[in-house]
Amino acid sequence: MKVLVAYFSETGNTKKVAEAIGEEATAGGHDVDLKAVGEFAAGELEAYDIVFLGSTCHSSDLAAPVKELLNAIPEGSTFKLAGFVTHSTMTPEGGALQKEMYEKWAGRCPGTFEAVSKEKAIELLGFFHCQGAPSPPIEAFIRGNAIPDEAQWEEYIAEARKHPTSGDLEAAKAFARKVLEG
């Protein structure tokens, strides 16, 4: 299959995940292109069987350049889509607080992929997310707005700065395998 792994990354976290997905697709024998959003037009997506599209999370949703690309996709496109994001919030698998934080600060991302897929009649093959190390301005925002408790902050930031970990990248590869094997 012809596969595009496209991403929008500001700090390198999403690019690392995109590269892991691209490595897995290449290892599976697929013809893979890895491109940053902005290096191609929405109409060029038609040249691919599967498009993995990645974004950083902004204000609980996909970054504006990725949303613009999704909105520009022509209706009736025949490629299949798989979405992925990196975010600096906690992951929902950790417990009630983590789930609440994820929903508040990254929860709209999967819904945006689902809505665009439905609107454009594009098959959505799945969604992947993982934590990414926050940039200094995002750290300041999270500290001031999301995690004011000192003990919670120290625990959060010590963990967040490690991501994406090798385990996150292996999970991204497993996601790619699942999507590609259908």
Secondary structure, DSSP 8 states (H G I E B T S, - for coil): -EEEEEE--SSSHHHHHHHHHHHHHHHTT-EEEEEETTSS-GGGGGG-SEEEEEEEEETTEE-HHHHHHHHHS-TT---EEEEEEEESS--GGG-HHHHHHHHHHHTHHHHHHHHHHHHHT--EEEEEEEE----HHHHHHHHHHT---HHHHHHHHHHHTT-S-HHHHHHHHHHHHHHHH-
